[in-house]
Amino acid sequence: MKIRKISIKNFRGVKELDWSLPEADIFCLIGKGDSSKSSILEAIRYAFYPQWNLILSDSDFYKCEIKNSIVIEITIGDLMEDLCSLNKYGNYLRGWDGAALKIMDEPDDHLENVLTVQLTVEKDLEPKWNVVCDRSPEGIPFKKADRNKVSVGLIGAYSEKQLSWANGTALAKLTEAQSLSELLAHASRTARNSLDANRSVSLKNFDAAAVKSQEMAKLLGVPVLDHYKAHLDLTSINLKVGGLTLHDGDIPLRQLGLGSRRMLLCGIQKEGLEEGHITLFDEVEFGLEPHRITRLIKHIREDKRGQYFLTTHSPIVLRELTVKELHIVHNKVGMVQIISAAREGLEEHEVQGKIRSSTDAFLAKKVVVCEGATEVGFLRGFDDYQVENDKDPLSFHGVALLDARGASKVKALAKAFKSLCYDVSVLADSDAEEQFSPADEAELISLGIPVHAWSEKLSLEERAFHDLPWDYVLISLKYAQEDLGFPVHNQVQSKFDESLAKDIGTWKENTELRTAIGVSANKFKWFKDTTRGDLWFKLISPAFQDAEFARSNLALELGKLWEWSEHA
């Protein structure tokens, strides 16, 4: 069976979610932390919980507001014939239009038959499962045995139970019918008989205490039918089906490492369910090295009988998946929206390339599209400077820095991330209008994307060397020459008409020289990578304490960008 639509109201961090799923077997939910990805998996699990004793609390309600009922509706297709019979849920069948991703309340020959399972929880915390449709909103109960048939399994951080034969586990479904209760009762009796056979040794001291107890009983008039002795009480031994667990030799497999345990569970889930399964894999990367993540994703992709819902915060997992398998979760004050990374209108190859090269951006809430590596490094340095001055870091505000790798790619990337409902801002040079023009800038602004570009059609390096106090210009020149190994004197001289002293520390400030230095830094790529851009900013960061420099274009644009990161 496969999920076609998910609707959630008032469950944990989700005030409302309505998600119609495209035809696919792998759905990887990504996005910033606390966007309710794990809660969505739990909602699916609860809707098909295979036992009657689902334990809930006030904290499962959105904002703990118990006056608003939890309502989880999961529509499933690819149904088993048994569920479609009239003596089961045949009267509640609906139709699913896979092309329009829409439910029709009446089934039809050209539509897929689906059932909508509704779990409601009110303030009494009693879960109620029903199969519903618009024709019968009250529905009929969805029985525990039928919930079990949907075969929903969660592989989370704590999954030791799944390596036992407890009711509802994948191992139990993998096992042919046999009375496990009878088997364990026999094991209890065997343990009792074994202890009795060696009584004179193993229970000597215990029986001595029993004899004293018998004497006290007789003294107090308590009847003694035979004689008191120490023995096992079968009801206290309480061997349950869940006590029968998978072992490697004598070692319980629950002692495996977390990653190995989760991979094994994934394989058992796939192997043991003839009618297919829905597997929920929370934080798929936990406990796994990169090469085992690759193997696990390959295993999942090869399983054509299952439907998988994954969550991840790992760039490695993202690189193993395709655009069509990624779905971005946004949560704004409880209103949750899930958007496919392959939505119509996006250039798939461009987005796929950025998933592989800049995965951090897809795991953030806000994205700053930077023209190049210099800008990324410069902003990293600025971030550290702000933290040193008691500001919250960019990471606190959910901001990721994305290297567009060229001005010509800035607009397309900014629009792509905006269409995926990220908050987006742009930091770009203004010196190459053929690649990023004022018209491009105006278009982005009209879409609600702030653009931070340096005035006077300058690059970052040119703007910085125009605005920095002269002392910090000289510090930058020394860094480029002595630490980075550039022939600074020769390069600047080639852009400057007057003769320059070999000792750059003796250079005197003038506007033309500032221009020549900025042009040289840009052309000869003094700071054209992330590390150098970061270190350069750290060298010049004290200049931001200068009142005059704080009014410069460089400082003002960075200030505006920071304000956006805090308040967008």
MARBAPA-659723 format. One record per residue: z, x, y of N, C-alpha, C, O in turn. Coordinates in steps of 0.02 Angstrom, whole numbers, plus 50000, padded with zeros to 5 digits. Last residue first. Example, Ala and Ser with C-alpha at 12.3 -4.5 7.8 and 13.67 -1.06 7.14 Angstrom:
BEGIN
503545064249888503575068449947503945064550002504025067050057 503905066049716503905061549775503905066049835504235071249834 
END
This chain:
BEGIN
504335070751935503765066951909503985062251854503575058651826 505395078751978505405071651994504825067551966504825061451973 505275092151942505935088951941505895081451945506335077951917 503935095051959504235095951893504905092451887505095089951834 503795092952098503455088452050503775088951981503875083851948 504535103852144504775097052159504445091952113504775087252090 503695114052103504365113452074504645106452085504955103552041 502595111752184502515111352111503195110552078503265106652030 503155114252309502895107552293502825106552218502985101252191 503435127952296503985123152306503765116052289504145112252259 502165133152286502605133752229503195128852234503425126052185 501745130052416501405126952358501835127452295501875122652256 502635137952493502625130652501502305127252440502555122252416 502335151152457502995148452443502995140852446503325137552405 500975151852501501165153452432501835150152415501885146852364 501045148852639500685144352593500885145552521500965140752483 502705151552708502015153552692501705148652643502045144852610 504025149652732503565144952765502835146652750502385143252776 504655160052670504755153352641504305148152673504205142852644 504405170652756503995170052695504065163052665503585160452636 505455168152847504755167752869504285166852809503825162752811 506605170052769506485163552802505755162852822505475157352815 506745176952611506535178252680506315171652712505885168252685 506915174352481507505173452523507345174452597507765172952640 505765178052422505855170852433506495169352472506595163652493 505845191452397505515189452459505615182052474505575179952532 506355193052269506825193152326506505191052392506865188952438 505135192952189505545186852197506055187252253506185182052283 504355203752159504295201052227504765195252240504795192752296 504665206552026504715211852076504735209052147505085211652190 504375194651962505075196951963505175202452016505705202852047 502985194151974503395189552012504115191952017504425191452069 502655204651885502485205151956502915200451997503185202452049 503055199251764503405205051790503265206051865503705208151903 502105188651753502825187351753503205193151785503635192051828 500895195651751501025190651804501765189151811502015188451866 501055202951634501025206451698501145201651757501465203551806 501095192451539501655197151546501645200551614502165200951647 499845185951555500475182351565501055187151578501455185951622 498635194951653498885192251590499585189551603499875190751655 498135201651772497775196351737497995195451664497585195051619 498475210151875498995205851847498705200351802499005194951796 497315217351906497955220751901498475216651863498865219351824 495875215351909496325212151860496985215751851497205216951794 494965218952000495115223951949495675221751901495905225551859 494915207352081494315209852048494475214551990494165214151938 496275205752125495925200452089495335203252049495255201751989 496555217752188497005215352135496655210152092496735209952031 495525217852284495545222952231495975220552172495785221352115 495885207152367495235207052333495235211952275494975210352221 497145211852413497095205652375496445205252335496445203252277 496745223552483497205224052426497155217852382497115218452320 495945218052584495655222852535496095223452474495845223952418 496895210352654496315207152622496025211752568495875209452513 497745220352701498005215152656497435211852618497485210652558 496835226652785497085230252726497375225252676497275225852616 496665217052884496085219152845496305222752780496005221852728 497955216252940497665210552905497095212552860497045210152803 499075229852905498605226352949498245221252907498225221752845 500395241652883500155234752877499605233152928499665234952986 500055257752817500315253552870499995246552867499405245852851 500535268052682500045263452712500395258852762500945256452750 501375276052614501325277252686500845272452720500755272752781 501265273352481501885271452514501875272352588502305269752624 500115279152437500085272052456500715269752491500715264752527 499475293852472500135291052460500155283852485500195282552545 498195295752520498295295652448498975292652429499045289352378 497705284952655498085290752630498165290052554498205284452528 496045279052685496735277652666497065283952638496745287852603 494845275652811495115280352762495855278752749496235277452796 494105259052823494435264952850494715269352794494815267052738 493605248452744493145252752782493465259252806493135264352808 493905243952577494185244752645493775250052683493625255352656 493595243952447493545237452481493765237852554493815232752588 493845256552402493165253952393493055247252428492485245152438 495215257452420494775261052467494065258452462493705258152512 495665250652308495745247552374495285250852425494985247452467 495275260052209495035253152207495105249652274494645246152296 495945271752244495215271652242494945264552244494445263152277 497305267552235497025270352297496275269652297495985267252346 497455263052101497525258452157497195261152220496835257452255 497015264351957496875268952013496865265052079496345263852108 498355258051854497725256951890497635262151945498115264251977 499535258351777499035263551769498375262451804497875265551785 500675250851780500105247951745499525252851740499055251551701 501565259251847501765256051785501165253451745501155253851683 500865264651958501295268851917501475265851850501525269351800 500015254052010499785260952000500205264751950499935267851903 500735242052011500055242151983499825249251968499475250451918 501915246552077501945243952008501255244251975501195246551918 501405249652204501715254952163501745252852090501615256852045 500985237052246500495242452238500775248052193500425250652150 502225230552253501715228152206501185233552193500975234452136 502835237552356503145237452290502645235452236502625238152182 501965234152461502005241152438502325241652369502115245752328 502275220552470501585222652457501585229752429501255231152379 503565221152506503435218852438502695219852420502525219952361 503475225652637503855229652588503675227752517503645231952472 502795215052701502445221352686502815225652635502495229052594 502995198752628503225203952675502945210752653502855211952593 501525189752575502125193552560502345198052618501915200852653 500275184152610500895180952631501525185152623502005184252659 499195191552562499185189352632499875187252656500055188352713 499535193152431499535199152473499435197552547499565201752589 499435179552388500075183152386500075189152433500555190152470 498065176852404498565173052442499235176752445499555176952497 497515186052315497355186552386497865182852428498075185152481 498055181352194498205188152216498065188852292498465191952327 497525168152188498245169252190498415176252218498855176952260 496115167152304496415167552237497165168652244497415169752300 495675155752438495905162152411496145161452339496335156152316 495325146152537494865147952482495035154752451494595158852440 496355142552621495855147352645495405150052589495145155652595 497735139752504497325138352564496835143952578496885149452551 497785136752330497945140852387497475139552445496875138252435 498275121352257497765126652266497915130352331498135127452380 498845109952159499135115052201498645120952203498615124952156 498665092952138498325099352133498635104152184498685102552243 499275079252041499355083752099499005090452087499045093252032 498455065851984498605072751962498665077152023498165078852054 497965053252006498695054252005498905061051979499465061851955 496645052452023496895050351957497655051151952497945049951898 496455058252145496345051052140496595048152074496745042152070 496605071552109497125068352150497065060752146497565057252145 495415073552041496045073952005496605070452044497015066852015 494495072152147494455067752089495125067652050495365062452030 494845082852230494935075952254494925070952197495295066152197 494475093652149495165092852169495305085652191495805082652173 493105091652144493505091452082494235090152097494575086252064 492825093652279492685087152249493075086252184493335080952169 493145107152294493555102152329493445095052302493895090952301 492895114152126492705112552195493195107852229493625104952195 492785126252022493285121052037493235119552112493485123252154 491565133052018491925131651956492455126151965492565122051921 491095134452145490605132452095490945130752028490635127451985 492195139252214492035132152220491515129852169491485123952153 493315149552201492695148852161492495141552159492605138152110 494525150052263494025154952285493365154352247492895158152260 495695143752241495185139852278494605144352300494245142852347 496635142852087496365146352146495865141852181495645136752154 497875130752036497225134152031497065137952095497335136452148 498815120251944498895126051988498255130251981498115132951927 499135102951924498655108451919498855113951968499045112652025 499995091451815499895094551880499455100651870499385103151814 500395076551726499985082651733499965084851806499925080851852 501195068151599501215069551671500885076351681501065081251648 500145060951472500605066151495500625065951571500145063951603 499195051951424499815049451455500355054751466500945053151471 497985056051390498465055751335499165053951360499655054351323 497425057251513497205051551472497655050751411497695045251382 497995069351550498185063251586497995057151545498385052251542 497325078051466498045077051457498295070851493498755067451470 496025076451520496165075051449496905073651438497095068851406 496145080651653495975073651639496135071751567496355066151554 496445094151630496925090051665496785082651652497255078751641 495255098251565495895098451530496415093951564496785090451530 494305096451667494245092851603494905092651565495085087451537 494785105251770494725097951780494715094151714495065089151706 494775118351711495385115251736495325107751739495755104151714 493675125351676493965121051625494565117051649494835112751613 493315133551780492835128351760493125123451710492845118051700 494305143251788494315137651836493855131951815493995126151830 495085148851638494505148451681494515142351725494695136851704 496115145551548495655151151535495005150351575494455151251548 497155137051558496485134051551495955139251534495415137551510 498695137651493498185142151519497495139151505497285138751447 500035127651533499425128051493498915132551528498735131351585 501735125551517501225128851557500615130051512500675133251460 502755110951512502415116351477501865119051522501555115251561 504295103151545503665105751572503405111351529503765115951511 505525096451534504995094951486504315097551507503805094451490 506555100351613506155094751638505565093151592505145088951609 506995111251543507445105551550507055099251572507215093751552 505945120151563506035117151497506495111151499506395106351461 506155124451694505595119951680505665116551613505475110751605 507965124151723507325127251706506775122051694506915116151685 508885119451869508735118251798508055121151782507595120651822 509535132051981509095126351966509035125551891509115130251853 510265143352019510625137351998510185131151993510425125552000 509485154452035509745151152095509995144152080509945139652122 509035157451911509525162051941509835159152004510375161252025 508075147451904508675147051862509225151551889509805149551891 507115152751992507455146452008508095145551968508605143151994 506715164151920507015164751987507405158452005507965158952031 506145158451807506745162651800507105163351867507715163251870 505045152151871505545148251834506195152151826506735149451838 504345163051918504625158351967505165154151934505685152751965 503915168351795504365172251838504715167751889505305168651902 503085157951758503665159751716504165163851756504775162751751 502145158351859502605152651856503195153951810503745151351821 501515170451824501825169751890502335164051890502885164651917 500975167251699501495172351705501885171751770502495172451772 500045157351740500565155851690501145160751696501725158851699 499245164751828499625159051853500195157151805500755155651827 498695173851737499085176251794499535170651820500125171651833 497945166051649498565169051625499005171551682499615171451677 497305151851747497265157651702497955160351685498465157551703 497535139051802496855141751798496805147451748496315147851711 498605127851717498525133851758497825136651748497565136751693 499275112751712498655116051692498535121751741498395120651800 500785108151660500475111351718499855115051693499915119951657 501375093451590500945099151580500695101651648500425097851688 502785085351515502375086751574501985093151563502225097751529 503285085151387503215078851423502745079651482502355075151498 502635094151243503015093451304502925086451333502555082351307 501805097051142502485095451123502935094351184503535093551177 500635101151196500625094751162501325092451141501425086651125 500965113851242500815108651291500835101751258501045096951291 501085121751128501685119951165501555114051213501995109851223 499805125051083500155119451052500755117151092500935111251090 498585131851120499115130251168499525124351143499595119251178 497675133951016497845139551060498445138251105498775142951127 497555122150944497625128350907497865134150952498205138650929 497415112751043497955111950995498085118550959498655120250945 496255117351103496875118251139497485117151094498005120251104 495315113651005495405120651023496055121951058496385126951045 495455099751010495635103450949495745110750963496205113850937 494945097251138495645095851124495875099651062496425102551061 493615101451117494015104451170494765103451157495155108151163 493155093351015493195100551003493625104051056493955109051041 493215080451073493645082151017493715089751008494255092250995 493355074951229492945079651191493375082451135493835086351147 493745057651245493945064751247493465068951206493205066651155 493295045151222493185047851289493385055151295493225058351345 494545038651114493865038451138493815041151210494235039651252 495785049851047495575043551079494875044151109494655049551128 496425058950970495695058350962495435052050996494925049250975 497745057650982497445063451016496695063251012496355067051047 498305041051008497945045750965497665051451007497385050351060 499895036551062499195037451080498885042651034499165047951023 501165025251082500895030251037500135030551047499785025551040 502555021551182501835021151175501595026751130501815032551137 504005012551217503685017951179502945016451169502745010951152 505205010351327504535007651313504125013151281503925017951315 506345017551357506345013351297505675010251280505585007751225 505955024851470506495019951475506445014951417506495008851427 504635029851390504845029151459505325023151464505115017351462 504015040051274504545035151282504775035251355505065040051378 502605043851177502905043951244503435038351249503305032651229 501865052951053502365047751067502655048951136502915054251151 500265055250989500755057451038501215051651057500985046151074 499645060250838499775054350879500375055950924500915057650900 498425067850737498965068550785499025062450829498525059750854 497315066950661497945065950626498545066250673499115065150652 496245070150740496305063250717496965061750682497145055950674 496385083950757496505079550813496635072350789497065068950816 497185090550608496605089150651496815084550708497355081450706 498395103650571498155096650572497545096050618497415100250660 498825116350587498565114550521498255107550519497905105850472 499345116750714498735120550701498425118950633497825119950623 500505109250696499965106550737499315110150723498785107050720 501285118250622501065111950591500475109150630499985106850600 501485128050720501135129750657500875123450623500305123350599 502245122150819501555123850834501155125350771500545124150768 503365109250778503125115950761502395116950780501965113050759 504005097750777504035101350840503755108350831503885112850871 503525082350695503575089650699503685091850771503505088450819 503395069750569503575071750637503635079350637503785082450586 502255059450475502605065750487502855066050559502565062950604 501845048750354502045048750424502495054850434503035055250406 500555045550238501085049950262501205049050336500735048750376 500135037050095500075036950168500685040650195501255039150177 499285041149940499865040349984499675039850057499135041850078 498195043849867498545037649851499125036249900499405030849899 497665056049894497285050249918497635043649903497405038349925 498155071249935498435065249903498105059049932498245057049988 497695081550010497355080249947497595073849912497275071449866 498595082250115497905080050129497525078350065497085074050066 499725087250051499735080450080499025077850090498875072150074 499275100150018499485095449965499465088249991499225083849957 499085105250146498515104750101498675099750045498255095650026 500405105250191499915101050225499295100050182499015094650180 500925114950102501175108050101500675103350134500545097950108 500255126650138500175123950070500385116650067500055112550035 500705128350270499985127650256499875124450188499455120050180 502065130150244501835124350284501105123050271500905117250261 502005142150179502175136150139502035129750179501895124550149 501655150850280501185150150224501355144150181500915141150151 502775149450372502095147250389501635146250330501255141350328 504215143050280503835148450312503125146050327502905141150297 505355129850305504735132250275504435137950315504405137650377 506425123150362506545127250304505935130350273505975133350219 505475110550435506155112950422506175117050357505975114650304 504245104650461504285111950459504965114650438505025120650425 504365090950475504055093650414504145101150407504105103750351 505255080550531505265087750547505005091750488505375095450455 505175069050400505445070550466505525078050476505825081450434 504075059950323504275067050321504515069050390504105070550434 503835046950217504055048450285504355055450284504835056650248 502585039750121503075045150126503205046850199502735048050237 502175027050024502195028550095502765033650103503345031950093 501055026249881501715026949913501625027949988501075029550012 500345020349724500325023249791501015023249822501485020649794 500565015849598500275011149645500215013949716500055010249762 501215026249533500525024649514500185020149565499575020549574 502185038749575502055031849597501335029949587500895031849625 502475052249552502825047049514502625039949529502895035349497 501815061349631501655061049560501915054749526501615052249479 502325060049762501605059149749501475057649675501065053349659 503675063049742503475056649772502745055049757502575049349741 503585076049695503825070749650503625063849676503425059549638 503125082549812502725082549751502925077049703502495073749674 504215080349898503555077949917503095077549855502725072649848 505205087149829505255079949837504575076949855504395071549830 504755100349847504795097449780504815089849783504485086449744 504915101749985504245102249955504235099049886503755095549868 506305100549995505875095550027505155095749999504845090549990 506725111949926506945105249904506485099949932506295095249897 506185122150003505965121249934506135114349909505735111149874 506915120250124506195119650122505935118450052505505114150041 508275122150082508045115950112507295115050107507055109750088 508475129849919508435130049992508125123650019507775120149984 509395121249788508805124649815508855125149891509215121349923 510385113449745510585119749774509995123949797510075129449823 509825103049681510065101649749510295107949784510385108049845 509615107149554509085108749602509285106749673508935108549721 510975114649469510695108649501510175110549554510285115049595 510785125249333510875125149406510575118849436509965117749428 510495127449203511145124349218511265123549292511805121349312 508815124649220509315127449175509965123749187509995117649181 508825115949355508425121649331508885125649286509295129549310 508985098049356509265104749351508725109749334508225108049302 509225082449433508745087349409509055094249412509345096249463 510605072049379510185075349429509725080449396509835082549339 511615058949367511105062449326510595065449373510205061849404 512315051849457512605058149434512135062149390512255068049376 511685040049477511585045149528511885051849509511735056949539 512215032649373511525034949368511385040449417511005045149402 513895038749352513395034049375512705036949366512615042949352 515455039549281514795042649281514275037449299514225032349266 516865036649290516375033749336515725037749340515475039149394 518165039849254517655045049251517065043049294516785047149331 518805027749263518935032649315518435038349315518295041349366 518385021249150518215018149214518345022949272518015022449324 518895029449050518165029149060517975025949127517475027749157 520135040649062520015033549075519275032849092519055035449143 520685052448943520205050648994520145043049000520115039548950 522465054948919521785053748895521335051848954521575049949007 524065058848856523565059848910522875058748881522705061248828 525085045948783524745052348781524265052748840524085047748871 526345036048704526015038248765525685045048754525965049348719 526035025648562526385031248593525985033548654525365033148655 526115009748548525985015148501526365021248524526955022048508 526745000848639526404998248581526295003648528526365002248469 528154999048728527715004348705527405002148640527745001448589 528804989948870528554990248800528094996148788527694997948831 530214995148958529494994248963529204994848893529344999748858 531564997848967531344991548936530614990148943530404984448934 531985009949010531935004649060531684998049032531594993249069 531875017448895532525016848927532545011048976533055007748983 530505016948875530945013648828531635012448858531935007148849 530105024748985529875017848978530345013948932530545008348947 530645037148958530885033549017530685026149013531065021849036 529875040348846530605039748840530895035848898531335031648889 528625041148906528745036048855529495034948847529725029248841 528775052248989528635045749020528795040048971529055034848991 528905062048890529465060648935529385053948970529875050348980 527605061148839528175059548796528785057948839529155053148825 526855065648948526765058848925527355056548882527575050848887 527225079048954527405074649010527355067348990527745063249013 526605082848836527325083548842527585079148899528115076048893 525285080848865525595076348817526355076848820526705071948808 525095091448955525015084648980525355079648932525665074748954 525275102448874525745101248928525705094148955526215091248974 524155100248782524845101248760525345099548815525805095548804 522805098748792523215093648824523955094448807524345089748817 522185109548729521985108048797522455103148832522515103148894 522865109748601522805115548644522705113448718523085115348762 522875097448543523475101648533523465107848578523985110748592 521595091848569522185089748606522765094648601523095096048651 520285092448533520625098848548521285097648584521515101848624 519875079448519519835083848461520215090348472520425093548424 519955074048646520445071948596520465076748537520995078048509 518825079348707519485081148732520025079648681520505083448674 517825072948634517865080148634518555082548657518825087248629 518035059548667518145061648598518225069248593518635071748555 517685060048804518355057748784518525060248714519065062748701 516345063748798516825068148832517535066348812517955070848803 515835052548733515805059048700516305063948732516635067748697 516025042948831516395042348768516405048948731516905050848701 515115047748926515815047148942516245046848879516765050148875 513895046448858514125053148878514865053048895515225057848880 513825032548850513895036448788514145043448804514565046148767 513625029948983514235027348951514365031048886514945032648870 512375035648999512945038849032513605036249004514095039949002 511585026848923511585033948908512205037348937512525041448904 511775014748990512015015448921512075022848902512555024948868 511135018149109511845016249110512145017049041512705019549034 509825020049072510205025749093510955024249095511365028749083 508825013748967509475011648991509885017749009510255020448968 507165015549026507685017448979508345015549009508435015749070 505485017149071506065012549065506535014849010506325016048954 505095033649131504945027749092505575023649081506135026349083 505225039949295505515039649227505315033149193505345027849223 504825039049423504435043349380504635042749307504265044849263 505805031749481505165028449471504705032449426504255029749394 506805041349486506915035349446506265031749432506165029049377 506215050249576506325052349507506435046349462506185046149405 506255043149695505595044549665505675046649592505245045049551 507565030549693507295037249706506625038149671506455034549624 508075018049658507615018449714507325025249728506885025849770 509615023549595509155018049605508725019149667508975020949720 509615040949544509915035049576509395029749588508795031249591 509325052749480509015046649455509355040449483509385035249450 509045065349609509425062149556509045055849533508535053949561 508455070049720508375074149660508825071649604508975075349556 508825061749821508155060749793508025065049732507535063949696 510035066749864510035060849821509365059749787509335057349730 509695076749954509915078649888509885072749839509735073649780 509215076450083508845072550034509075074249963508685073349915 509325078650242509805077950188509495073450135509515067250141 508235079050325508635085050320509125084750261509305089950234 507045069250229507365071450291507765077750281507645081450233 505915059450172506115066350159506385069150225506005071050269 505925043150117506045047550174506265054350149506735054950110 504765031850046505255037150036505305041550096504805043650125 504275016549987504365020450048504915025550035505465023750016 503715006749893503815013949879503805018149943503395022649951 503504993649874503114996749927503185004449923502755008049948 504444989949780503754990949757503324994349811502824997649794 505584987349853505564993449813504854995149791504675000949785 505304974949900505354980449948505304987149912505014991949937 505404968149781504734968849812504744974149866504244977649876 506754968549756506304971449707505614972549736505274977449719 507254961449867507404968549858506914971849810506694977449823 506084950149945506584952049896506654959549889506194963449902 506054942350089505684947750056506174951150009506634954650031 506164924750119506484931250105506024936150068505654934250022 504934918250233505324917650171505604924550155505324929650175 504784912050404504614915850345505014914050283505384909150282 504844907950535505484909150500505374912850435505824916450412 503504906050570503874911550601504534913050566504774918750567 502174901950503502854900850480503294906450506503454911150469 501064905450571501084898650543501784896750520501964890850517 501254918650597501304913950653501344906750628501634902450662 502344924850466501684924250498501764919150555502274915850560 503384935350363503264930350414502524930150433502144934750418 504604939050249503884939450260503704933750306503844927950291 506194946450291505764940650279505034942750284504864947550319 507834951950282507144953750271506744947350255506924943450211 509194955450380508834949950347508104951950343507784953450394 510794963350390510064963750390509754957850353510004955650302 512134960450492511864958650426511104958850428510804954950465 512774962050612512554968150577512304966750506512264971250465 513054952150699513474952350639513304958250594513644959350543 512074953050794512714956350809513194956350750513684960050750 510624955250688510964952450745511664955550750511814960250714 509104960950634509824962450631510134959650695509934961550750 507674958750533508054956950593508794958550581509064957550526 506124963650478506844964950471507184963150536507004965850589 504674957150409505104957250468505834958550448506114954950406 503064960850360503774960950340504194961650403504094966050444 501564953450339502004956050391502734955150369502974949550359 500174957750239500804954150246501214957450301501214963550308 498384955550225498974959350243499584954750244499514948650248 496724957450175497344953650167497934958150183497994963650157 495434961150290495884963650238496514959250235496794957550287 494034950050315494634953550337495044956050278495004953250223 493054942250268492844948550297493424952550326493324957750357 493764930950221493394935150173493204941950203493194946950167 495404929750291494694928050291494334933050246494574938550234 497014922750340496594927450301495874925150302495734919250313 497634919850503497344916950442496934922250405496554925950436 497974927950608498514924850570498264921550505498654920650458 497374944150624497204937150628497694933350583497824935450527 497724959050711497934954350658497674947450674497754944950730 496664973050743496974966850765497144962450706496774962150657 495684983250757496404984750751496814978750774497244979350818 494354981250750494664979450814495404981150815495734980650867 494184986050620493764988650674494084987350742494104991650785 495074979050538495144986350546494734989250602494924994450630 495894965150549495234967450571495304974950586495554976850639 496774956750428496774962750470496064964950484495674966450438 497594941150403496984945150401497024950950449497284950250505 498954936250294498614936350358497994940750351497884943750298 499944926250183499434931450194499114930650263499024925050287 500814916950144500974920350206500484926050221500604930150265 500544912150021500504907350077500614910550145500534907450197 500854923049939500154921249951500064916450009499554916750044 502024928349894501934928049967501224925949986501004927050043 502304920849753502634926149790502524924849865502884920949896 501534911349701502254910749686502654916449717503264916849710 500284915649738500574909949773501314909049759501684906449801 500094933449755500094927249715500454921749753500894923149794 500214945449818499754940549847499754933849811499444929049834 500994953849745501274951349808500844945849839501084942049881 500144957049638500754953249626501024950149690501264944449689 499174965349689498994958449674499614954049666499614948249684 499664975349828499674974149756499524966749743499724962449782 498614978349972499174975249938499094975149863498544974949837 498144984350089498024987550024498544984949975498874988849940 499434982850217498824980850183498754984550118499224987550093 500814977050316500544981350263499914978350232499854972250223 501704977750463501164974350428500844979150379500624984650398 503334976550509502854981150481502334977150443502494973450396 504494973950634503954970750596503444976050575503154979550616 506124972550679505634977450655505124973750613505294970650563 507294969150795506734965950759506224971350743505914974250788 508934967250841508444971950816507914968050778508074964150733 509394956550978509304957750907508804963450894508324964250931 510494958751104509764958851090509654960951018509804966651000 511834960451101511584953751117510834953151106510574947651099 512134973551084512084969451023511854962351038511694958550992 511674987451147511704980551173511594975651116511024973951100 511555000951129512134997551099512214990451123512764987651121 510315004851171510865005451219511495001851195511915000051236 509724996051036509514999551097510074999051148510274993551167 510764997950893510454993650943510264997751004510625002551022 511475006950822510775005950801510405001350849509785000850846 512765006250865512355011650893511625011250871511195014650898 513354996550787513154994750856512684999950886512254998350927 512604999350624513164999250671512894997350740512294996650750 512274996650448512074997250518512694997150562513234995050541 511784999250285512354999650331512105001050402511765005950414 511134989550161510944993650218511504993450270511674988150296 511244984550022511814986750064511604991550118511864997150122 510184981749941510424976249983510934978550034511054975150084 508794993449935509444990949914509654985249960509344984050012 507624998649989507594995849921508264993149894508294990849837 506914994850143507494997650111507584994650042507624988450036 505864992750227505734992350155506314995350116506214998150062 506394994150353506004988050339505874987150264505784981550241 506945006950348507385001050346507004994750328507274990450293 505775014750359506205015150299506645008950293506715006150239 505345011350487504915009950429505335009850366505265005350324 506435016150560506265009050563505825007050503505925001750473 506345029850535506915026050508506775018550509506985014950463 505185032650607505195033650534505765029650503505675026450451 505675029750735505095025950708505075026650633504945021750597 506645039450750506845032350747506285028050720506415023050685 505885050950763506275049950702506495042750694506535040250638 505345048250893504915049350834505295048050769505055044450725 505945046651018506065041650965505605042350905505485037450870 505965056851105505465051651118505465046351063505035041951063 506785067751091507085061451114506555056251133506695051851174 505595080651134506195078251100506445071751131506335070451190 503835076451158504455079751176505035076851136504985071451107 502695075351018502915073751085503585077151098503855080351053 501985067450872502185073250911502395070850981502275065151000 501725062050711501985060050776502245066250812502675069850787 500385060850609500885065650632501095063850702500695064050749 499795052550479499975051250549500535056050567501105055350544 498605050750358499085055450386499175053750460498695053650499 497665041450323498215042550276498745047250303499295047650275 496855028050413497005035150401497595035550352497955030750342 496265017250527496205018650456496305026150444495875030150463 497505015750659496825016450634496835017850559497355019550530 498795003850692498605010350664497865010350644497635005550615 499584998050833499084996350783498765002750758498505006650797 501154996050893500675001150873500224998650817500454997150762 502344993551005501824989650971501254994450956500904996551001 504024993951050503454997751026502984992950991503204988850951 505484993951149504894990251125504334995151106504204999851143 506585002051147506664995151171506074990951147506154985151127 507175014251050506565010351060506745003351085507034999351048 508265021351009507975022951075507365018951092507065020051145 508815007950912508995014650935508685016051004508815012451052 507824994550937508094998750884508185005850909507705009350926 507154984551011507874985451018508184989450961508734987950938 505774981950908506134979750968506874981250960507194979450910 504204986550846504924987850846505214985350912504934986550966 502844985850739503144982950799503904983750794504204981850744 501404992250669502124993050675502354990150742502074991750794 500094990250550500364988850617501124989450616501444987450567 499754994950423499224993650472499484992650543499134994150591 500185004950285500415001650346499835000950395499455005650406 499725001850116499645005750178499885001550238499794995450240 500005004249940500005000050000500005004450063500255010050062 
END
